[in-house]
Amino acid sequence: MNQRTFAVLEPHTTAAGTANGAFLPAEGLRVPPHAPAQSALWRILIVESSTVEAETLARGLRRHGHEVDIVGTGSEALRGYADADLVLLDLELPDLDGLEVCRGIRAAHEIPVIAVTARGSELDRVLGLQAGADDYLVKPYGFRELMARMEAVMRRARPSRPAAATITCGPLRIDAGTREVTLHGEPVETTRKEFDMLYLLASHPDTVIPRKMLMQQVWGDSWSRRTVDTHVSTLRNKIGANWIITIRGVGFRFGQG
């Protein structure tokens, strides 16, 4: 995107230095002085490549009592979303496309995601919602509208189901507490990364985990396509090829042995 727009529309300035009697114009974001109290306070992850926009938005959310974390890349978002109650996701990110990040989050978690972006065409909105966003808000927007959309999304949100400490699928047993894998009652020796990869796939047995999502969750910043393929091949040799299914061009899915 060649030109960035501020994420939040400012209320009408009624006098020099004030906006509806609230805050100085230099602060960028004006929150109503008597904002309605929240019935629940949330931890919000802002995924935004513009530091100015992110800090402006964060100030308003914090004034409403929310806890806010900010990341500037898709990679950071994929590593940090699990601790949040809600994700505000810009689709224009420097390393990964925002739609891909949204798909990755949705593949592994039910956390609410609101796409907050300058991409405003009908096709962009459709693609964002199809990627898993719970709502879609086009910049520039009003802060009150954002808060209303956040509250609506959180009302609809289903509580996420934590992954089971022990996953059993037929003869395969994966124990997260002891980090042990057994097949037909016999122990299977796995490396730390092999275990993490297997447990991630087994935790979402009906979901295709995108390759990049798997890379970021298991390897963080230090990964390559060859690294993932090597670990998948080694793990298949240990437990059998049918437990990890390759979905060509997308990623991997947990099989049934």
C-alpha positions as a Markdown table, in Angstrom:
| # | Residue | x | y | z |
|---|---|---|---|---|
| 1 | Met | 0.0 | 0.0 | 0.0 |
| 2 | Asn | 1.6 | 3.2 | -1.1 |
| 3 | Gln | -0.3 | 5.6 | 1.2 |
| 4 | Arg | -1.2 | 4.9 | 4.8 |
| 5 | Thr | -4.4 | 6.3 | 6.4 |
| 6 | Phe | -4.9 | 6.8 | 10.0 |
| 7 | Ala | -7.0 | 3.9 | 11.4 |
| 8 | Val | -9.3 | 6.0 | 13.5 |
| 9 | Leu | -11.6 | 8.9 | 12.5 |
| 10 | Glu | -11.4 | 11.7 | 15.1 |
| 11 | Pro | -14.6 | 13.2 | 16.6 |
| 12 | His | -15.4 | 16.8 | 15.6 |
| 13 | Thr | -13.2 | 19.3 | 17.3 |
| 14 | Thr | -15.3 | 21.9 | 19.1 |
| 15 | Ala | -12.5 | 24.1 | 20.3 |
| 16 | Ala | -8.8 | 24.5 | 19.8 |
| 17 | Gly | -7.0 | 21.8 | 21.6 |
| 18 | Thr | -10.2 | 19.8 | 22.5 |
| 19 | Ala | -12.3 | 17.2 | 20.9 |
| 20 | Asn | -15.7 | 16.9 | 22.4 |
| 21 | Gly | -14.1 | 18.2 | 25.6 |
| 22 | Ala | -11.8 | 15.2 | 25.8 |
| 23 | Phe | -8.2 | 15.1 | 24.7 |
| 24 | Leu | -5.6 | 17.1 | 22.9 |
| 25 | Pro | -5.4 | 16.8 | 19.1 |
| 26 | Ala | -1.8 | 15.9 | 19.3 |
| 27 | Glu | -2.7 | 12.6 | 20.8 |
| 28 | Gly | -4.4 | 11.5 | 17.5 |
| 29 | Leu | -7.2 | 9.4 | 19.0 |
| 30 | Arg | -10.0 | 10.9 | 21.0 |
| 31 | Val | -12.1 | 8.6 | 23.3 |
| 32 | Pro | -15.4 | 10.0 | 24.6 |
| 33 | Pro | -14.8 | 11.4 | 28.2 |
| 34 | His | -17.7 | 9.3 | 29.5 |
| 35 | Ala | -17.2 | 6.0 | 27.6 |
| 36 | Pro | -19.6 | 3.3 | 28.7 |
| 37 | Ala | -18.2 | 0.8 | 31.2 |
| 38 | Gln | -17.3 | -2.6 | 29.7 |
| 39 | Ser | -18.9 | -5.6 | 31.2 |
| 40 | Ala | -15.7 | -7.5 | 30.5 |
| 41 | Leu | -12.2 | -6.4 | 29.8 |
| 42 | Trp | -10.2 | -8.2 | 27.2 |
| 43 | Arg | -6.6 | -8.8 | 26.2 |
| 44 | Ile | -6.4 | -7.5 | 22.6 |
| 45 | Leu | -3.6 | -8.2 | 20.1 |
| 46 | Ile | -3.1 | -5.4 | 17.5 |
| 47 | Val | -1.4 | -6.7 | 14.4 |
| 48 | Glu | -0.4 | -3.5 | 12.5 |
| 49 | Ser | 2.8 | -2.6 | 10.6 |
| 50 | Ser | 2.4 | 1.1 | 11.2 |
| 51 | Thr | 3.7 | 2.0 | 14.7 |
| 52 | Val | 1.8 | 5.3 | 14.7 |
| 53 | Glu | -1.5 | 3.7 | 13.9 |
| 54 | Ala | -1.0 | 0.8 | 16.4 |
| 55 | Glu | -0.1 | 3.1 | 19.2 |
| 56 | Thr | -3.0 | 5.5 | 18.5 |
| 57 | Leu | -5.4 | 2.6 | 18.6 |
| 58 | Ala | -3.8 | 1.1 | 21.6 |
| 59 | Arg | -4.2 | 4.3 | 23.6 |
| 60 | Gly | -7.9 | 4.3 | 23.0 |
| 61 | Leu | -8.4 | 0.7 | 24.0 |
| 62 | Arg | -6.3 | 1.1 | 27.1 |
| 63 | Arg | -8.5 | 4.0 | 28.2 |
| 64 | His | -11.4 | 1.6 | 28.1 |
| 65 | Gly | -9.5 | -0.7 | 30.4 |
| 66 | His | -8.4 | -3.3 | 28.0 |
| 67 | Glu | -4.9 | -4.9 | 28.0 |
| 68 | Val | -3.2 | -4.4 | 24.6 |
| 69 | Asp | -0.3 | -6.0 | 22.9 |
| 70 | Ile | 1.1 | -4.8 | 19.6 |
| 71 | Val | 3.0 | -6.7 | 16.9 |
| 72 | Gly | 4.1 | -5.5 | 13.5 |
| 73 | Thr | 4.4 | -8.7 | 11.4 |
| 74 | Gly | 2.4 | -11.7 | 10.5 |
| 75 | Ser | 5.1 | -14.0 | 12.0 |
| 76 | Glu | 4.8 | -12.3 | 15.4 |
| 77 | Ala | 1.0 | -12.6 | 15.2 |
| 78 | Leu | 1.1 | -16.3 | 14.6 |
| 79 | Arg | 3.3 | -16.7 | 17.6 |
| 80 | Gly | 1.5 | -14.4 | 19.9 |
| 81 | Tyr | -2.3 | -14.7 | 19.3 |
| 82 | Ala | -2.9 | -17.6 | 21.7 |
| 83 | Asp | -2.7 | -15.3 | 24.7 |
| 84 | Ala | -5.2 | -12.8 | 23.4 |
| 85 | Asp | -9.0 | -12.7 | 23.7 |
| 86 | Leu | -9.4 | -10.8 | 20.4 |
| 87 | Val | -7.2 | -10.0 | 17.4 |
| 88 | Leu | -7.4 | -6.8 | 15.4 |
| 89 | Leu | -5.6 | -7.7 | 12.2 |
| 90 | Asp | -4.3 | -5.4 | 9.5 |
| 91 | Leu | -4.1 | -7.2 | 6.1 |
| 92 | Glu | -1.1 | -5.2 | 4.8 |
| 93 | Leu | 1.9 | -6.7 | 6.6 |
| 94 | Pro | 5.5 | -6.7 | 5.7 |
| 95 | Asp | 6.3 | -10.4 | 5.8 |
| 96 | Leu | 3.0 | -12.4 | 5.3 |
| 97 | Asp | -0.2 | -11.6 | 3.6 |
| 98 | Gly | -2.9 | -10.8 | 6.2 |
| 99 | Leu | -5.3 | -13.2 | 4.7 |
| 100 | Glu | -2.8 | -16.0 | 5.2 |
| 101 | Val | -2.3 | -15.0 | 8.8 |
| 102 | Cys | -6.0 | -15.0 | 9.3 |
| 103 | Arg | -6.3 | -18.5 | 7.9 |
| 104 | Gly | -3.5 | -19.7 | 10.0 |
| 105 | Ile | -5.0 | -18.4 | 13.2 |
| 106 | Arg | -8.4 | -19.8 | 12.3 |
| 107 | Ala | -7.0 | -23.2 | 11.5 |
| 108 | Ala | -5.8 | -23.6 | 15.0 |
| 109 | His | -8.0 | -21.5 | 17.2 |
| 110 | Glu | -11.5 | -20.0 | 17.5 |
| 111 | Ile | -10.2 | -16.7 | 18.9 |
| 112 | Pro | -12.2 | -13.8 | 17.4 |
| 113 | Val | -10.5 | -11.9 | 14.6 |
| 114 | Ile | -11.5 | -8.5 | 13.2 |
| 115 | Ala | -9.8 | -7.5 | 9.9 |
| 116 | Val | -8.9 | -3.8 | 10.1 |
| 117 | Thr | -7.6 | -2.7 | 6.7 |
| 118 | Ala | -7.6 | -0.2 | 3.9 |
| 119 | Arg | -8.6 | -2.9 | 1.5 |
| 120 | Gly | -12.2 | -1.8 | 1.0 |
| 121 | Ser | -13.6 | -3.4 | -2.2 |
| 122 | Glu | -16.4 | -6.0 | -2.0 |
| 123 | Leu | -14.0 | -8.7 | -3.1 |
| 124 | Asp | -11.6 | -7.8 | -0.4 |
| 125 | Arg | -14.4 | -8.0 | 2.2 |
| 126 | Val | -15.5 | -11.4 | 0.9 |
| 127 | Leu | -12.0 | -12.8 | 0.9 |
| 128 | Gly | -11.4 | -11.5 | 4.4 |
| 129 | Leu | -14.5 | -13.1 | 5.8 |
| 130 | Gln | -13.8 | -16.3 | 3.9 |
| 131 | Ala | -10.3 | -16.4 | 5.4 |
| 132 | Gly | -11.9 | -16.6 | 8.8 |
| 133 | Ala | -12.3 | -13.1 | 10.0 |
| 134 | Asp | -15.4 | -12.6 | 12.3 |
| 135 | Asp | -15.8 | -9.0 | 11.1 |
| 136 | Tyr | -14.2 | -6.6 | 8.6 |
| 137 | Leu | -13.7 | -2.9 | 9.1 |
| 138 | Val | -12.3 | -0.6 | 6.5 |
| 139 | Lys | -9.9 | 2.3 | 7.3 |
| 140 | Pro | -10.6 | 5.1 | 8.1 |
| 141 | Tyr | -13.2 | 4.2 | 10.7 |
| 142 | Gly | -14.7 | 5.6 | 13.9 |
| 143 | Phe | -13.5 | 4.4 | 17.3 |
| 144 | Arg | -17.1 | 4.0 | 18.6 |
| 145 | Glu | -17.9 | 1.8 | 15.6 |
| 146 | Leu | -14.8 | -0.3 | 16.3 |
| 147 | Met | -15.8 | -0.7 | 19.9 |
| 148 | Ala | -19.4 | -1.7 | 19.0 |
| 149 | Arg | -18.1 | -4.3 | 16.5 |
| 150 | Met | -15.7 | -5.7 | 19.1 |
| 151 | Glu | -18.5 | -6.1 | 21.6 |
| 152 | Ala | -20.7 | -7.8 | 19.0 |
| 153 | Val | -18.0 | -10.2 | 18.0 |
| 154 | Met | -17.2 | -11.0 | 21.6 |
| 155 | Arg | -20.9 | -11.7 | 22.3 |
| 156 | Arg | -21.0 | -14.2 | 19.5 |
| 157 | Ala | -17.6 | -15.8 | 20.3 |
| 158 | Arg | -17.8 | -19.4 | 21.5 |
| 159 | Pro | -15.3 | -20.3 | 24.3 |
| 160 | Ser | -12.3 | -21.9 | 22.7 |
| 161 | Arg | -11.7 | -25.5 | 23.5 |
| 162 | Pro | -8.3 | -26.1 | 25.1 |
| 163 | Ala | -6.4 | -29.0 | 23.6 |
| 164 | Ala | -6.5 | -32.2 | 25.6 |
| 165 | Ala | -3.4 | -32.9 | 27.7 |
| 166 | Thr | -3.5 | -36.5 | 26.3 |
| 167 | Ile | -4.6 | -37.3 | 22.8 |
| 168 | Thr | -5.6 | -40.8 | 21.9 |
| 169 | Cys | -6.5 | -41.9 | 18.4 |
| 170 | Gly | -6.7 | -45.7 | 18.0 |
| 171 | Pro | -3.3 | -47.2 | 18.8 |
| 172 | Leu | -1.6 | -43.8 | 18.9 |
| 173 | Arg | -1.3 | -42.0 | 22.2 |
| 174 | Ile | 0.3 | -38.5 | 22.6 |
| 175 | Asp | 0.8 | -37.3 | 26.2 |
| 176 | Ala | 1.6 | -33.5 | 26.4 |
| 177 | Gly | 2.4 | -33.7 | 30.1 |
| 178 | Thr | 5.2 | -36.2 | 29.7 |
| 179 | Arg | 5.9 | -35.5 | 26.0 |
| 180 | Glu | 5.7 | -39.2 | 25.3 |
| 181 | Val | 4.3 | -40.9 | 22.2 |
| 182 | Thr | 3.2 | -44.5 | 22.2 |
| 183 | Leu | 2.0 | -46.7 | 19.3 |
| 184 | His | 0.3 | -50.0 | 20.1 |
| 185 | Gly | 1.6 | -49.5 | 23.6 |
| 186 | Glu | 5.2 | -49.2 | 22.5 |
| 187 | Pro | 7.1 | -46.0 | 23.1 |
| 188 | Val | 8.1 | -43.9 | 20.1 |
| 189 | Glu | 11.2 | -41.8 | 20.4 |
| 190 | Thr | 10.6 | -38.3 | 19.1 |
| 191 | Thr | 12.7 | -35.1 | 19.0 |
| 192 | Arg | 11.2 | -32.0 | 20.6 |
| 193 | Lys | 10.2 | -30.6 | 17.2 |
| 194 | Glu | 8.7 | -33.9 | 16.0 |
| 195 | Phe | 6.6 | -34.0 | 19.1 |
| 196 | Asp | 5.5 | -30.4 | 18.8 |
| 197 | Met | 4.5 | -30.9 | 15.2 |
| 198 | Leu | 2.6 | -34.2 | 15.8 |
| 199 | Tyr | 0.8 | -32.7 | 18.8 |
| 200 | Leu | -0.2 | -29.6 | 16.9 |
| 201 | Leu | -1.7 | -31.7 | 14.1 |
| 202 | Ala | -3.4 | -34.2 | 16.4 |
| 203 | Ser | -4.9 | -31.3 | 18.4 |
| 204 | His | -6.9 | -30.3 | 15.3 |
| 205 | Pro | -7.7 | -33.6 | 13.6 |
| 206 | Asp | -10.3 | -32.2 | 11.2 |
| 207 | Thr | -8.3 | -29.2 | 10.1 |
| 208 | Val | -5.7 | -28.7 | 7.4 |
| 209 | Ile | -2.8 | -26.8 | 9.1 |
| 210 | Pro | -1.2 | -24.5 | 6.5 |
| 211 | Arg | 2.5 | -25.1 | 6.0 |
| 212 | Lys | 3.6 | -21.7 | 7.1 |
| 213 | Met | 1.4 | -21.9 | 10.2 |
| 214 | Leu | 3.1 | -25.1 | 11.1 |
| 215 | Met | 6.5 | -23.6 | 10.5 |
| 216 | Gln | 5.8 | -20.6 | 12.7 |
| 217 | Gln | 4.2 | -22.5 | 15.5 |
| 218 | Val | 6.9 | -25.1 | 15.8 |
| 219 | Trp | 10.0 | -23.5 | 14.5 |
| 220 | Gly | 9.4 | -19.7 | 15.0 |
| 221 | Asp | 11.8 | -17.7 | 12.9 |
| 222 | Ser | 14.4 | -20.4 | 12.2 |
| 223 | Trp | 12.8 | -22.7 | 9.6 |
| 224 | Ser | 12.9 | -23.7 | 5.9 |
| 225 | Arg | 10.7 | -25.7 | 3.7 |
| 226 | Arg | 13.3 | -28.5 | 3.7 |
| 227 | Thr | 13.3 | -28.5 | 7.6 |
| 228 | Val | 9.6 | -29.2 | 7.7 |
| 229 | Asp | 9.6 | -31.9 | 5.0 |
| 230 | Thr | 12.6 | -33.6 | 6.7 |
| 231 | His | 10.8 | -33.7 | 10.0 |
| 232 | Val | 7.6 | -35.0 | 8.4 |
| 233 | Ser | 9.4 | -37.7 | 6.6 |
| 234 | Thr | 11.3 | -38.8 | 9.8 |
| 235 | Leu | 8.1 | -38.8 | 11.9 |
| 236 | Arg | 6.3 | -40.9 | 9.2 |
| 237 | Asn | 9.1 | -43.4 | 9.4 |
| 238 | Lys | 8.6 | -43.7 | 13.1 |
| 239 | Ile | 4.8 | -43.9 | 13.3 |
| 240 | Gly | 3.6 | -44.7 | 9.8 |
| 241 | Ala | 2.9 | -42.6 | 6.8 |
| 242 | Asn | -0.9 | -42.5 | 7.2 |
| 243 | Trp | -0.8 | -40.4 | 10.4 |
| 244 | Ile | 0.3 | -37.3 | 8.6 |
| 245 | Ile | -1.5 | -36.5 | 5.4 |
| 246 | Thr | 0.0 | -34.0 | 2.9 |
| 247 | Ile | -2.6 | -31.6 | 1.3 |
| 248 | Arg | -0.7 | -30.5 | -1.8 |
| 249 | Gly | -0.2 | -26.8 | -2.0 |
| 250 | Val | -1.8 | -26.1 | 1.4 |
| 251 | Gly | -0.2 | -28.0 | 4.3 |
| 252 | Phe | -0.7 | -31.1 | 6.5 |
| 253 | Arg | -3.6 | -32.9 | 8.2 |
| 254 | Phe | -3.6 | -35.4 | 11.0 |
| 255 | Gly | -4.6 | -38.9 | 9.6 |
| 256 | Gln | -6.1 | -42.0 | 11.2 |
| 257 | Gly | -3.2 | -44.4 | 10.9 |
